[in-house]
């Protein structure tokens, strides 16, 4: 179920940001000295303040967080890279995969001289529906009762190089770093049937992929990916067709 971040969580996230950016062993010194995994480091501290429970070796793998027999893996992109690790961990542990989405994003462009431009807020708002493409990469595992998914919505500043192929250097540019500013909310899916919580409330009991796309504010391709996942885990079922389109029903 989705819920907004509490005041306690916001303060704890702010503390984690400070520890990574400015604390002992952190990355004080500005954007020029930041490592490539600031977002990952902040989320690890946010979900587990105790350093002894972070980067714990289990078998031939290292868990981001391991505590009380449970594992948390934080993956900021490319969830397919987790598959082999998850197969091993899920033999004996419950595992929560944390995937961040930029609900609010500001952009700062880095010029050829290394200087950062003024931050400008992107008009695009991210939602939990932006996670479908990555979640699909774990589809065969999503029915495993030991696997849980946590989508965390953040306020993020993204720094990009002006090295793209367009005249202004922005199209095709490469990302340098993402710096988290605040936590906004989280969707926690503890069982396969809870994927139904991602279906917009505005939809009726039966709907088409195009209806889902409009309600979720995503592309038709994104809606098809989402419904493929939901059909696989049993959150919806196909009950017929309207032309070439499947009719889906909530289960």
One Martini backbone bead per residue (centre of mass of N, CA, C, O) as a GRO file, in nm:
protein
  251
    1UNK     BB    1   0.099   0.035   0.019
    2UNK     BB    2   0.048   0.367  -0.004
    3UNK     BB    3   0.257   0.627   0.154
    4UNK     BB    4   0.342   0.889   0.312
    5UNK     BB    5   0.577   1.051   0.458
    6UNK     BB    6   0.694   1.096   0.754
    7UNK     BB    7   0.851   1.298   0.970
    8UNK     BB    8   1.054   1.084   1.063
    9UNK     BB    9   1.150   1.000   0.778
   10UNK     BB   10   1.248   1.276   0.685
   11UNK     BB   11   1.467   1.305   0.904
   12UNK     BB   12   1.618   1.041   0.839
   13UNK     BB   13   1.688   1.119   0.548
   14UNK     BB   14   1.844   1.376   0.609
   15UNK     BB   15   2.060   1.231   0.776
   16UNK     BB   16   2.164   1.046   0.551
   17UNK     BB   17   2.255   1.270   0.363
   18UNK     BB   18   2.461   1.397   0.553
   19UNK     BB   19   2.644   1.150   0.599
   20UNK     BB   20   2.727   1.118   0.298
   21UNK     BB   21   2.815   1.424   0.231
   22UNK     BB   22   2.946   1.523   0.546
   23UNK     BB   23   3.041   1.296   0.694
   24UNK     BB   24   3.219   1.057   0.809
   25UNK     BB   25   3.331   0.928   0.511
   26UNK     BB   26   3.223   1.103   0.309
   27UNK     BB   27   3.141   1.368   0.038
   28UNK     BB   28   3.290   1.618   0.086
   29UNK     BB   29   3.313   1.901  -0.173
   30UNK     BB   30   3.106   1.844  -0.384
   31UNK     BB   31   3.032   1.750  -0.705
   32UNK     BB   32   3.336   1.685  -0.790
   33UNK     BB   33   3.350   1.444  -0.538
   34UNK     BB   34   3.143   1.258  -0.618
   35UNK     BB   35   3.007   0.974  -0.639
   36UNK     BB   36   2.803   0.724  -0.812
   37UNK     BB   37   2.637   0.625  -0.517
   38UNK     BB   38   2.459   0.822  -0.344
   39UNK     BB   39   2.171   0.709  -0.349
   40UNK     BB   40   2.244   0.431  -0.238
   41UNK     BB   41   2.375   0.526   0.030
   42UNK     BB   42   2.130   0.670   0.148
   43UNK     BB   43   1.929   0.430   0.148
   44UNK     BB   44   2.088   0.250   0.337
   45UNK     BB   45   2.075   0.449   0.583
   46UNK     BB   46   1.770   0.479   0.597
   47UNK     BB   47   1.704   0.159   0.635
   48UNK     BB   48   2.011   0.137   0.792
   49UNK     BB   49   2.191   0.279   1.048
   50UNK     BB   50   2.341   0.013   1.094
   51UNK     BB   51   2.654  -0.069   0.977
   52UNK     BB   52   2.663  -0.385   1.056
   53UNK     BB   53   2.404  -0.439   0.839
   54UNK     BB   54   2.599  -0.361   0.612
   55UNK     BB   55   2.751  -0.539   0.394
   56UNK     BB   56   2.671  -0.858   0.393
   57UNK     BB   57   2.793  -1.172   0.390
   58UNK     BB   58   2.635  -1.419   0.162
   59UNK     BB   59   2.820  -1.623   0.069
   60UNK     BB   60   2.914  -1.476  -0.248
   61UNK     BB   61   2.750  -1.237  -0.129
   62UNK     BB   62   2.627  -0.898  -0.090
   63UNK     BB   63   2.432  -0.734   0.132
   64UNK     BB   64   2.311  -0.437   0.193
   65UNK     BB   65   2.094  -0.575   0.396
   66UNK     BB   66   2.116  -0.753   0.722
   67UNK     BB   67   1.830  -0.857   0.932
   68UNK     BB   68   1.672  -1.092   1.097
   69UNK     BB   69   1.679  -1.274   0.817
   70UNK     BB   70   1.676  -1.013   0.639
   71UNK     BB   71   1.668  -0.860   0.310
   72UNK     BB   72   1.814  -0.566   0.145
   73UNK     BB   73   1.779  -0.435  -0.189
   74UNK     BB   74   1.941  -0.177  -0.374
   75UNK     BB   75   1.806  -0.047  -0.690
   76UNK     BB   76   1.843   0.219  -0.926
   77UNK     BB   77   1.889   0.002  -1.162
   78UNK     BB   78   1.877  -0.274  -1.327
   79UNK     BB   79   1.717  -0.545  -1.208
   80UNK     BB   80   1.853  -0.782  -1.369
   81UNK     BB   81   2.121  -0.784  -1.186
   82UNK     BB   82   1.962  -0.945  -0.939
   83UNK     BB   83   1.873  -1.236  -1.007
   84UNK     BB   84   2.098  -1.426  -0.895
   85UNK     BB   85   2.098  -1.313  -0.609
   86UNK     BB   86   1.799  -1.374  -0.544
   87UNK     BB   87   1.800  -1.678  -0.580
   88UNK     BB   88   1.985  -1.721  -0.338
   89UNK     BB   89   1.843  -1.563  -0.105
   90UNK     BB   90   1.548  -1.709  -0.135
   91UNK     BB   91   1.613  -1.983  -0.005
   92UNK     BB   92   1.649  -1.836   0.319
   93UNK     BB   93   1.506  -1.551   0.249
   94UNK     BB   94   1.386  -1.246   0.289
   95UNK     BB   95   1.315  -0.999   0.024
   96UNK     BB   96   1.385  -0.651  -0.037
   97UNK     BB   97   1.316  -0.435  -0.306
   98UNK     BB   98   1.462  -0.123  -0.386
   99UNK     BB   99   1.297   0.143  -0.582
  100UNK     BB  100   1.363   0.446  -0.726
  101UNK     BB  101   1.166   0.754  -0.774
  102UNK     BB  102   1.126   1.059  -0.942
  103UNK     BB  103   0.886   1.281  -0.847
  104UNK     BB  104   1.111   1.502  -0.810
  105UNK     BB  105   1.292   1.708  -1.056
  106UNK     BB  106   1.617   1.835  -1.096
  107UNK     BB  107   1.829   2.027  -1.318
  108UNK     BB  108   2.190   2.006  -1.397
  109UNK     BB  109   2.436   2.146  -1.600
  110UNK     BB  110   2.749   2.037  -1.740
  111UNK     BB  111   3.011   2.180  -1.856
  112UNK     BB  112   3.324   2.180  -2.002
  113UNK     BB  113   3.435   2.335  -1.726
  114UNK     BB  114   3.252   2.194  -1.479
  115UNK     BB  115   3.014   2.368  -1.449
  116UNK     BB  116   2.716   2.439  -1.281
  117UNK     BB  117   2.409   2.493  -1.335
  118UNK     BB  118   2.107   2.587  -1.288
  119UNK     BB  119   1.842   2.484  -1.128
  120UNK     BB  120   1.568   2.289  -1.278
  121UNK     BB  121   1.247   2.209  -1.281
  122UNK     BB  122   1.066   1.949  -1.366
  123UNK     BB  123   0.742   1.892  -1.494
  124UNK     BB  124   0.784   1.603  -1.435
  125UNK     BB  125   0.609   1.340  -1.270
  126UNK     BB  126   0.663   1.088  -1.062
  127UNK     BB  127   0.569   0.738  -1.028
  128UNK     BB  128   0.502   0.410  -0.968
  129UNK     BB  129   0.457   0.360  -1.286
  130UNK     BB  130   0.778   0.385  -1.356
  131UNK     BB  131   0.852   0.067  -1.266
  132UNK     BB  132   0.766  -0.152  -1.479
  133UNK     BB  133   1.014  -0.205  -1.657
  134UNK     BB  134   1.181  -0.320  -1.417
  135UNK     BB  135   0.986  -0.533  -1.296
  136UNK     BB  136   0.981  -0.719  -1.548
  137UNK     BB  137   1.275  -0.836  -1.493
  138UNK     BB  138   1.127  -1.000  -1.227
  139UNK     BB  139   0.876  -1.171  -1.299
  140UNK     BB  140   0.946  -1.477  -1.216
  141UNK     BB  141   0.964  -1.372  -0.892
  142UNK     BB  142   0.684  -1.224  -0.804
  143UNK     BB  143   0.552  -1.505  -0.673
  144UNK     BB  144   0.737  -1.496  -0.442
  145UNK     BB  145   0.675  -1.482  -0.099
  146UNK     BB  146   0.981  -1.364  -0.027
  147UNK     BB  147   0.911  -1.121  -0.215
  148UNK     BB  148   0.966  -0.769  -0.199
  149UNK     BB  149   0.834  -0.435  -0.273
  150UNK     BB  150   0.996  -0.101  -0.291
  151UNK     BB  151   0.865   0.215  -0.372
  152UNK     BB  152   1.048   0.519  -0.385
  153UNK     BB  153   0.975   0.857  -0.341
  154UNK     BB  154   1.159   1.140  -0.476
  155UNK     BB  155   1.378   1.410  -0.431
  156UNK     BB  156   1.577   1.514  -0.717
  157UNK     BB  157   1.911   1.578  -0.833
  158UNK     BB  158   2.027   1.616  -1.166
  159UNK     BB  159   2.337   1.545  -1.333
  160UNK     BB  160   2.452   1.671  -1.655
  161UNK     BB  161   2.605   1.646  -1.950
  162UNK     BB  162   2.703   1.851  -2.235
  163UNK     BB  163   2.727   1.562  -2.461
  164UNK     BB  164   2.540   1.566  -2.686
  165UNK     BB  165   2.412   1.567  -3.028
  166UNK     BB  166   2.296   1.824  -2.995
  167UNK     BB  167   2.338   2.159  -3.005
  168UNK     BB  168   2.293   2.181  -2.674
  169UNK     BB  169   2.378   1.879  -2.549
  170UNK     BB  170   2.110   1.712  -2.440
  171UNK     BB  171   2.076   1.508  -2.646
  172UNK     BB  172   2.229   1.220  -2.537
  173UNK     BB  173   2.310   1.254  -2.264
  174UNK     BB  174   2.497   1.216  -1.961
  175UNK     BB  175   2.493   1.092  -1.649
  176UNK     BB  176   2.641   1.165  -1.334
  177UNK     BB  177   2.417   1.245  -1.098
  178UNK     BB  178   2.221   1.164  -0.797
  179UNK     BB  179   2.053   1.378  -0.561
  180UNK     BB  180   1.905   1.353  -0.269
  181UNK     BB  181   1.655   1.545  -0.073
  182UNK     BB  182   1.377   1.367  -0.047
  183UNK     BB  183   1.104   1.206   0.099
  184UNK     BB  184   0.760   1.120   0.002
  185UNK     BB  185   0.715   0.797  -0.058
  186UNK     BB  186   0.553   0.458  -0.037
  187UNK     BB  187   0.550   0.130  -0.191
  188UNK     BB  188   0.432  -0.178  -0.043
  189UNK     BB  189   0.500  -0.516  -0.152
  190UNK     BB  190   0.432  -0.834   0.009
  191UNK     BB  191   0.247  -0.953  -0.227
  192UNK     BB  192   0.114  -1.039  -0.523
  193UNK     BB  193  -0.180  -0.919  -0.465
  194UNK     BB  194  -0.062  -0.617  -0.407
  195UNK     BB  195  -0.047  -0.516  -0.706
  196UNK     BB  196  -0.339  -0.397  -0.705
  197UNK     BB  197  -0.248  -0.114  -0.577
  198UNK     BB  198  -0.155  -0.004  -0.879
  199UNK     BB  199  -0.442   0.029  -0.949
  200UNK     BB  200  -0.644   0.254  -1.038
  201UNK     BB  201  -0.937   0.366  -0.888
  202UNK     BB  202  -1.083   0.478  -1.158
  203UNK     BB  203  -1.119   0.199  -1.230
  204UNK     BB  204  -1.286  -0.056  -1.308
  205UNK     BB  205  -1.331  -0.392  -1.321
  206UNK     BB  206  -1.317  -0.320  -1.630
  207UNK     BB  207  -1.045  -0.304  -1.879
  208UNK     BB  208  -0.814  -0.145  -2.075
  209UNK     BB  209  -0.507  -0.049  -2.164
  210UNK     BB  210  -0.596   0.242  -2.237
  211UNK     BB  211  -0.726   0.301  -1.962
  212UNK     BB  212  -0.474   0.264  -1.792
  213UNK     BB  213  -0.296   0.478  -1.926
  214UNK     BB  214  -0.478   0.720  -1.854
  215UNK     BB  215  -0.497   0.678  -1.540
  216UNK     BB  216  -0.163   0.665  -1.504
  217UNK     BB  217   0.001   0.843  -1.714
  218UNK     BB  218   0.086   0.649  -1.957
  219UNK     BB  219   0.181   0.448  -2.184
  220UNK     BB  220   0.082   0.185  -2.369
  221UNK     BB  221   0.338   0.021  -2.317
  222UNK     BB  222   0.334   0.050  -2.007
  223UNK     BB  223   0.055  -0.081  -1.969
  224UNK     BB  224   0.127  -0.358  -2.090
  225UNK     BB  225   0.344  -0.424  -1.884
  226UNK     BB  226   0.170  -0.407  -1.632
  227UNK     BB  227  -0.048  -0.624  -1.721
  228UNK     BB  228   0.151  -0.852  -1.747
  229UNK     BB  229   0.222  -0.860  -1.451
  230UNK     BB  230  -0.065  -0.883  -1.325
  231UNK     BB  231  -0.138  -1.147  -1.472
  232UNK     BB  232   0.093  -1.320  -1.356
  233UNK     BB  233   0.018  -1.259  -1.035
  234UNK     BB  234  -0.319  -1.218  -1.025
  235UNK     BB  235  -0.453  -0.918  -1.028
  236UNK     BB  236  -0.543  -1.010  -1.314
  237UNK     BB  237  -0.772  -1.088  -1.592
  238UNK     BB  238  -0.860  -1.237  -1.888
  239UNK     BB  239  -1.209  -1.199  -2.041
  240UNK     BB  240  -1.135  -1.075  -2.332
  241UNK     BB  241  -1.241  -0.881  -2.625
  242UNK     BB  242  -1.168  -0.559  -2.803
  243UNK     BB  243  -1.089  -0.660  -3.066
  244UNK     BB  244  -0.736  -0.656  -3.005
  245UNK     BB  245  -0.816  -0.612  -2.709
  246UNK     BB  246  -0.792  -0.667  -2.388
  247UNK     BB  247  -0.986  -0.771  -2.116
  248UNK     BB  248  -0.982  -0.659  -1.783
  249UNK     BB  249  -0.987  -0.806  -1.447
  250UNK     BB  250  -1.026  -0.794  -1.137
  251UNK     BB  251  -0.927  -1.009  -0.844
   0.00000   0.00000   0.00000
